[in-house]
């Protein structure tokens, strides 16, 4: 029997090795089953990694870890406002170097999917549009509008020409096998009537006419014109996708959301990996799905002011690769096992005939694929979210946990179940290495509050915020003069705003602040104010936290102050149509005092010199932490603003905007290692509210602990992640605890090990009523001092059965240093 199991193992290994062979360019076509590359149908797993949300120094590791996770394709949007900040002026430097990014994908033997858009949404500022589009006369975005189509064609053509000139399309021997025009247009098409329908046809024809030699897709566009492929976005495309709009097009899932994008003021909503895996398997089985892209596989960081309205700086931190580029377990490992299981039967899935049959009730069914050569693959589905079930398929019983799918690569042996996680789990930790807990470490610069007389831009009405700032700054000062009658007592200053935050000052003194939220686009601020007799200066700072990124008629959105009133002695006076003075941005921004050169243009004071912390800049210097672990900044004592390291913005922070659970949305902010010098790094913070920097710190991010927990009901790994010597494969197909420390770390300590009936899980555990006394010594022998190890669930290894007749489990928790 063991010999037979060993043969089965090596058959699986050979099949999978062939399935994950290195890629190369060539002709790309498609049929109703899949993309066809060099004449071969392919099942492809793709992962979204956006080049501007990480650094070029991170790209090789991110792409490598995606490849190790069973990813075949790297998908990215193209970010128009990053590349064409002014009409006809292009920037492809640094994090914008898309050619370097695609070449790294190619160098690691993966394919690429280029989603040009150029409208992308993506929780990116203004949906990826450069704001100068707003000022093009007569423009209406994303419809049959000649000015818009002119600039959209220009940019799309520019990107395609760059890719062609670098030989990056598969038709030229490059890695790009798929590209996208537009983005989720069906969600807004009805706003534009017949113009929207004409625009869809125009966009498709324009894209195809660029003759790239690889297919185009339109996501969420059920009527995508031939030959453009319509694709699905969402969490459950196996249930919601109507399918390709032609029998000659493959089923493609361009966005399988691995989490929910995070907003300031909202709690994180991680998605269980069991749910992700279930819907991937269902899409493959039910829809004949052959291309699935995880959005995001690595979310990264919204550096600077790049995020859209209210979106946090950390982006999709719960993805298989977290914000810092560290592997997130069990998500990464469980999906890797899923990919391997699907690839085992890819030939049958791509060539065989599909059938569907009931397994007893309407909630249990099987999707069966049979090839002409007799090969067979089956997906056994339990749609019941409450009950585990036993089903019979081809005279064999199979246990299906609630809401799960089992993959039988040969219609007999269960290779994988979406709900049975056997991969390791890990714990991310941040070790504080530098504290800024002394007032002597800090200097401050107080931002001046402009009065009406200080402004040079004037209007007799309230101007719209973004059209005035042109997105050059988050900030716009609205100022006016108020002549107060000496007989007036206390007055009420009331404002209504469609910006994101507002700070009110009277005669240079702060009188109140208010902010909106993603679900409350308009808010009001009421201040009880004691005006002095005569002329008073009212200064209102309107603040945006990113521009909107979605919806129809984006160019018509309004932001900023909409109404200002003062009530005194029962008399209400409206200042909406009043002489107003405007200042775009803050003085510190204009002088770039967050840079080495700019910081010398102002006089900094000792910390605590000003009586109010509002609108205060703080600066200090620090040395880079030793080692190569990712670095993060803890802003727990700050409230709202932006932070720079050596002149580069690591993003906005809004610690004071608490979630419904009463916690800040984000306190740790990623400082890429490439931003740092060995010593003398300049750290500058702009604090809008009353936060103070004494209390922030710098930490190193690592995975210090990993844990594995399997039982006899778990499945063996599809393909072992450990390289065995030839004589060590005698364990056969048994469940295993497989542990792998992050690179450059080894297992230094066994924190817990129990073979028997350990209680709890990897978060909290204890020895149960049944426990092998050799548990720790056996795990130490297998794992100590190694970067990775494998411990099978084996009576022989642990000196026999410690409690006959009782189902066994193995739980191991270790430390990596």
N, C-alpha and C positions, 0 to 999 in steps of 0.2 A: 504493500500500500504506500509506504513512504517513497519507494522508488517511483511509483506512478505519480505521486504528488510532486516530486521533484521534476519530472518531465513536464508536468503541467506548468510549473513555475517558469521553466526555461522557455516553453512555448510562448507564454505571455510576454516574457522579457524580449524575445525576438520580434514579436509583433509590434510591441510598443517602440522598440528601438527604430524600427523601420518607419513608424508613424511620426517620430519626432526628428527625423533626419534634417540636416541643415537646409535652409531655403536658398533659392537663387531666383533671379529675374527670369522673364520669359513672357510668352503670350498669355494674356489673361482674358478669358471669356466666361460665360456662365450658361447654365441650363436650369431646369426646374429643380435640381437637387442641390447645386452648390456653385461656387466659383470654380472655374477650371483653369489651373495654372500649368503651363507646359503640357497640356493634354490630360492632366490628372485632376479629378475631382478632389476637393479638400474640405474637411471639417476643421474650422479654424476658431481658436479661442484668442480673443483680443483684449488688451488692457489699455485704458486711457491713462496717459501720462502727458501732461501739458508742459511743454518746454519752458514757458515763462514762469511757471509756478515752482520751479526748482532752479538749480544752477548748473552750468555746464560741467562743473566738477562732480556733481551728483549723478549726471545722466548715465555714465557707464555702469555704476552700481545698480541704479534703478532698473535699467533695461536688463542687466544680467540676472537680477533677482526675479524679474518677471519671467524671463526665459526659464529659469530653474523651477518656477511655479507652473510650468506647462503652458505658458502664453506663446502664441505663434506670431501675433501681430501687435504692434504698438500703434495706438490711435491717438491723434492729437487734432485739436482745432487749430486754425490759423487766426492770429489775433490782429485784426486790421489796425486797430488804434495803437498797437505797439509798433507796427511796421511803417505806417504812413501818418506820423503825427501832424504833418502839414501836407497839403495837396502836392503830390509829385516829389516829396522829400521822404526818402525811405531809410529805415534803420533795421539792420539785421545783425547788430552787435550783441555781445554778451548773452544774456538770457533770451534774446530775440533771434539768436543764430539758428534758424530752423534747418538750414542745410547741414550744419554740424550735428544737429540732433538726429536728422534722418540718416546721416552717414554713420552715426554710432549705432543706430538700429540695424543698418546693413552690416556693419562690422561684426555684430554679434549674431548674424545669421537669422534675423527675424524679418518679417514683412512689415509694411507700414500702411496705415489708412490715414489719408489726409482729408480732414473735414474743413474745406475752405470757407464755406458759408456764403458770403463773408459776414452775414449776421449769424452769431453763434449762441447768444444768450449766455450760457455757461457760468451764470452768477458772476459775470465779468462786467466791468464798468461799461454802461451804455450798450450792452449786448455785443461788444466788440467794435461798434462803430466809432470812428474818430468824430469828435464833436464838431469839427469844422463842416461836416456834412449838413449840420443844422442850419448853417448860414448860406447854403447854396440856394439862390433864388428859385422859387417855385417847386422845391423838392418835396416829395412825399415818399417816405421810405417804403420799400417792399411792396410795390404795386407797379402797374403799368404806367410808370412816370419816367419820362425821358431823362431828366437830370439825374435821378437815382440810378437808372439803368446804365447811364454813361459811366458813373464812378464805380459801380459794382463790376461792370465789365472790365474796366481798367485794372482794378485791383486783382480780380480773379485771373485775368490774363497775365499780370505781372508775376503772380505766384507760380502759375503753370509754366511760364517761360523760364523762371529760375530753376524749377525742378527739371525741366527739359535740358537746360544748359549744363546742369550738373549730372545728367544721365541717371536720374533718380527714379524714373518710372520703370516698372517691371518690363515694359516693352523695349526699354533701352538697356536692360540688364540690372536695373535698380530694384529697390525693395517695395516701392509703392504699388500696391495691387488694387486699391480701391480709393475713391475720393467722393466727397459729398458737396453738393450745391444746396444753398439755402439751409434752413433748420427749423423743423417743426412748424412749417408754414401753415398747415391745415388749421392750427389753433387760432389763427388770426385771419385766414383767407376771407371769411364771410364779411369782415369789416369793409372789404374793398370791392365786393360785388363782382361784376364782370371783369373789372380791372385786375382783380386777384387771379381769376382764371387765366387771363391772357399773360399775366406775369409768370405763372407757373410754367406755361408752355415756352415762354421766352427764355426763362432761366435754364430750363432743361436743354433747349436747342443751343443756347449760347455755350453752355458747358460742354456738351457733346461736340460742338463745332471746334473746340480747342484741340481736338485730336490727340489726346494723351496716350491712347492705346490701352487704357484700363477703364473698367466700368465706373459709372457714377451712381450714387444713391441719393434719394430724398427721404429723410426720416419723417415719420408721422404724416406722410403724404400718400394716401391711398390711391389717388389718381395720378401718380407720377407718370409722365408721358414716356412711352418707349423711346429709347432703350434703357432709360433710367429706372433703377430698381427702387421700389418702395420698401421702407424698412420700419421696424417698430422701436419705440423708446418706452421705457417704463419698468416696473418691478415684476410684472406677471404676464409677459408677452405670450407665453404658452396658452394663456386663457383669453387675452384681450385682442391679440393680433388677428385681423381678418384674413391675413395671408397675402402672398404676392398677388398683384393684380393681373398677372399673366401666368399661365402654366409653364412658361419658359423662363421664369425668374425664380431665383432661390429665396428661401426664407432667411432674412438677415435681421439681427437684433443689434441695433447700433448703440443703445444705452440700456444696460442692465444695472440699475442703481444699487450700488453696494451699501449705501447708507442714505441719509437725508442731509442735504447741504445745510450747514449750520448758520443760524442768524443770531445776531446780538439780541439778548433778551429771551432766547429760547433754549430749552434743555436739549442735549444731544439725543438723537433717536437712532441708535445703532440698529442695524439689521442683522438678525441671526444668520450665521452662515448656512445653517440647515435650510432656511427659507430660500436663500440665494441658490443653493445647489438644487433644491427641489424644482425651482422654476426653470433653471437651465436644462435639467434632465427632461422636464416636460416639454420644453420648446423643441429639443432635439427629437423627442419621441413622437409628439403629436403633430408638430408643424413641419417635420422634416428639416428642422433648423440646422444650418451648417455654418453659421457665422454668428458668434456671440461676443459682444464687447462689454467688458465690465467698466462702468462709469461710476466711480473712478477706481483704477487699480492703484494709483498713487495720486492723492489729491494735491499735496504740497502746500504752498504758502501764497496768499494774496499779498505780495510785497507792495509797499507804497500805497497808492490810492487806486489799485487795480480792481478791487472787489466792487460788485454792484450794491444796490441799496440794502443796508443793514446786514450784509453778509460778513461773517467773521473773517479774521485774517487766516486762521487755520482752515484748510479746505479738505473735506472728506478725510478727516484724521482717522476714521474707523476703517478705511480701505485696507486691502491686503498688505500694502506697504504704507505705513503711517506717514504723517507729515514730515518726519525726519528721515524717511527712507528705510526705517527698520521693519523687518518682517513682523506682521501682526498675526499671531496664532490664537485660535486654530483656523482662522479664515484662510490664510495663505495655504496651509497644508491640506485642508479639507478640499479646497478647490483644485489643488494639484492632483489629489487622488481622483476627483471627479473627471478631470481632463484625461488622465491616464486611462480610466475605465472606458470613457467614450471612445478614445483612440483605439482601444483594443478591438472594438467592433466597427471601426470607421468604414472599412471596405463593405461590410454587409449593410450598414446604414446608407451608404452612398449608392450602392448598386442593387440592393435587394428590394423586394416588393413589401410595402407596409400593409398590415392588417390590424384591426382593433377588435378585442373581444372582452366580454365581461368576465370578472372573476368572482361573481356571486351577487354583488349589489351594484347599484349605480355609482357608488363611491369607490369601488375597486375595479380596475380594468388593466388590460395588458396591451401594449403596442409591440407587435412582433414584426421583425424584418427577416425575410428569407431570400437568400441569394440563389442564383441558378446552380451554383456549385454545391449546394446543400448547406452552406453556412447559415447560421441563424443567430439572431440577437433579440433580446426581449427586455422591455422596460415594464416592470410591475408597479402599478400606481395605487397607493392608498390615499384617497382624497379626504378621508375622514380626519378632521383636525382634533378629534377627541379620543379616538380609540385605536389601540394597537390591534392588528388583525392577523389571522393566519389564512393564507390563500393557497389554492392548489392550482398549479400550472404544469401541464404535461405530466400529470400523475406524481408530482413532487410538491411537498408542502414548503412554504416560505413564510417566515415571520416578517411582517411589515409594520414598523412603528407608525404611529399616527403621523399623518401628513408627510409621507415619505415615498420615495421611488427606489426600487432595487434594480440594478443593471445586471443582466445576465449576458455576458459577452458571447456565450455559446448556447444560450437558451437552457443551460443546465446549472452552471456554477455561478453563484452570486459573487460578483466582483466588487460591488460598491452599493451602499445604501446612503441616501442623502441625509438621513437623520442620525446615522451611527458615526460619531466622530472618534477616530482613533489617533488622529494626529496630536502632537504635543500642544500645550497651551503655554503662553508666556506672560510675563508681567513686566510692563515698562516702568522704569524708575528714573527719577531725576535727582542726582546727588548735588547738593549745593556746594560750590567750590569758592565762590566769591560773594561776600556780603557788602552792601553799600549802606552800612548801618551807622555811619558817623556823619554828622553835619559838616565836618571838616573836609569830607570827600567831595562836596558839592558846591557849585556856584550857580547863581540864578540870574536871569534877565527877565524883567517885567515888561510884557508887551503893552504898548501904549494904547489907550482908548481914544480913537479919533472922534472929534466933534465935527459938526456941520462945516465949520470954517476950515477944517483940515482937509476937506475933500475937494477934488477937482472935477469929479463926475457928478452931474446934477440932472435931475428930472423933476417934473411936477406931478409925479405919480409913483406908485410902488412898482419897481421893475421886477421882472421875473428873474429868479436867482441864477439859473444855469445859463441863460442867454446873456447875462451880464458878466459872469465869471469866465465863460467859455471853458469851463472845467479846468481852469488853470489853478484853482484852489478849491478847497471845501468851504471856504469862508467868504462871506459877503457882509460888509458893514452897511446898515441902513441908518442914516443919521438925520435928525431934524431939530429945529429950535421951537421951543414952546414958551410963550409969554404968559406967565401965570399971574393972575390977579391976586394982590396981597390979601384980599378978603377970603380967598379959598382956603379951606382946611385941607385935610388929607384927600388925595385924589386916587382914582383907580386907572392905571394904565393897562389896557387890554389889547392883546394882539392875537391874530389868527395866522397860522403858518402852515404851509405845505412843504416845508423843508423837513429836516430830521431832528434838529435841535435848535434852541434859541437861548441866547443870554442877553439880558436887558441891563443897561447901565443908564443912570441919570446923573449928570454932572460928574461922570467918571466913577461913580459908585455903583457896585453891583446891586440890583434890586430883585433879581429872580431869574430862574432858568426853567426850561421845560423841554421835553422831547416827545417825539412820536414813536411809532413802532411799525413793523412790517404789516401789521393788520390795521393800523390806525394812521392813515396817510395825512390827516389833518389834525392839528392840535391847537390849543389856546393857552395863553399865559396871562394870568391876571395878577397885577402887582398893586398893592397899596403903597402909594408914594407920597412923601411930603416934599412938594416942589418948593423951591425958594421963590420969593417975590421977584418978578421980572423974568429975564431970559433964562431958560433952562436948556441944557444940551441933552438930548435923548439919543443914545447910541444902541442899536439893536444888532447883535451879531447872529446872522443866520448861518446854520451849519448843515452841510450835506455829508452823509456817510455813504458815498457811492451813488451813482446815477442808476435809474431803473434800467432793466435789461430785457424787458419782454412786453408783449402786448402790441396791439395795433396803434398806428399813428404815434409812434414814440417821439417823433419830432414836435408834437403838440403838447407834450407834458409840461406842466407848470410846477414850479417849486418856489419856496421863499415866502416872504410876508404877503398876505392877501388883504389884511385889514388892520389898522391901528386906530385906537380910540382912547380918549381921555375923558373921564367923567369927574366933574367937580361941582359941588353944591347942586346936585341933581341935574346938571346940564351935561349932555353927552356931545362931545365934539369929535368928528371923524377926520383923521389926518391922511386918509388913503390918497386923496388928490391934494397934495401939499408939496411945497418945495422940499425935496429930499437930496441929501448928499450921499455919495456911494464911494466905498473903498473896497477893491477886490483883494482878498487875502490879508495876511498879517505882515507886519514889518519884518519879523524874524524870517518868514518865508522868503520875502523879497531879497533880503540880504544873505539868505542861505546860511544862517548862523549854525546850522547843523553840520557844516563842513569845517575843515581845518582853517581854510582861508576866511570863510564867512564868519566864523566865530570870533575872529579878531576885529571885526568891524563894529562891535558893540562893547559897551563897558559892562562886564559881568560883576555881580556883587556876591558877597558872602551869602550862604544859604540862610534864609529866614529874614532877610533884609526888608522884604515887602510885607505889608500887613495882611494882604490877601493872596491866596495861592492861585486865584483864577488867572488864566491866560499868562502862565509863567513858563519860561524855558529853563531847563535844568541841564547842567553838563558835568561830566566827570571823565576820567580815563581809567582804563583797566588793562590788564594783561590777559592774553588768550589762555584759557585753561589748557593744561598739559594733556597730551594724548590726542586721539583722533575721533573720539566720540562726538556725536552731535551736541551742539551748544544751544541752551535756551535761557531766556530772560524772564524772571518771575516779577510781574508787575502788580502784585497783590495789593500794594499800598497806594497805587495810582488809581485814577478814576476814568478819565477820558482824554484821548489825544492821539499822538503819533510819536514813533520812536525811530531814531536813526543811529546807525553804527558806522563810523568812518564815512559819513556822508550818504550812506545808502539806507533808505527807509525799509525797515522790516515790517511795517504795516501800522494800521490803526489799532488802538486798543480802546475798550469801553468796559472797564471793570465794574463801573458803578451801575450798569444796566443789568439788574439781576433777573434771573430766570424765574419761572413760577415756583421752582423748588428753593428759591432764596439764595442761589449761588451765582457768582459771575459766570458768564458764558465761556470766557477764556482768560486765564491769567499767565500761561506760559507762552512765550513768543520765540520762534525759531530764529537764531542767528547763524546763518550758514558759515561754515569754517572758512570758506573762500572770502568772506567779508572781513576777516580778521587778520591783523598783523601779530607777530609774536608778543610785542609790548606796545604800550602807549595807544591803545584803541580809544577813539573818541566816542563817547555815548552821550546823546542829546535827546531829551524828551520835551515835548510840548504838552503841557497839562492845561486843559480847558477849564477844569473844575477846581476842586480843592485837594486833589491827591498830592502826596509828597513822596520824594524818592528815597527817603530814609526808611528802609524796609524792603526795597527790592533786592534781588540777588541774581546770580548767574549759576546755572547748573549744567552738569553733563548728563546726557540722556543715554540710557543703556538698558539692556535686557539682562538683569542679574539672576533671574530665576526662570527655569523652565520645568514643566511638569507634564507627565503622561499618565493616562488613566484608561485602561482597557479591561474588558471582561470577556468571558467565554462567548458572549453573544455578539461581540464585535467581529468585524471582518478583518482578515489579514490585509496588510498594505498591498495595494495594487502592484506597485513597484517599490522595492525597498530603497530608502534614501541612504542606505549604508552600503559601501562597497565591501562585499565579503570576499574572503579568500575562497578559492574553489571548494575546499574541503569543509566549509562552514555552512553549507546550505542544507544540512540535514534536519533543520527545524521544520521544513515543509511549510505548508500554508497555515500558519498559526497567527492569531492576533499577537501583536508585539507593542511594547512601549518603545517608541523610537524618539531619541532625544538628540537635538543638535543645537549647540551653543552658537551665538553670533560669531562671525569671523574674528579671528585673533583671540578667542576666549576658549577656555577648557573647563570641563566639569571639575570643580575643586572641592565640592562637599556634597554629600548626600544628606539632604534635609529630612527626608522621610522616604521609607520604602516598606511596602507591605504587600505580600502575596497571600491571599486568603479572602477575607471579606472586609476590606477597609471601609470605614464609614465616611460619608461626605464626598467631596470632590476636590479639584485642585485649588479651590479658593479656601476651603476649610476641611480638614481631614483628621482622622484618628484611627488607631488600630482597632479593628473590629473583633468579634468573638472568635473568629478563626484567623490565625496569623502564623505564617511560617517563620520560625526562629532564624532561618538563614536568609531572610529577605534582604537585610542591609548588606551582609557580607557578599552575597551574590551580585547585588547591584554595584557595590563598590568595585568588585573584581572586573565587572563588565564595563564600567563607565569612568571611574576616577582617572583624572589626568588626560582624558580624551576630549576632543572637540565634538564628537558624536558617538553614540552607542545605540545598541538595540538589545532589548531584553524580551525574549519570547515568553508567552504565557505557557510555561512548560513545567509539569510536575517533576521531570527528571532534573531540571536545572535547580529546583528548590528542594531537592532531597525527598521527593515523594509528595503525596496528597495530604495536606495538614488536616483536612476535614472531609472525608469521603461523602459523596452524595450531595454536597453543597456547591452551588455554582461559585466559581472563583473569579477574582479580579486582581489586577496588579496596579498599584498607584505608586508613582515615583516622583519625588520633587527634588530638584538639585539646584545647586548654585553654580553660576558660570563666572569665572574671573580670568 
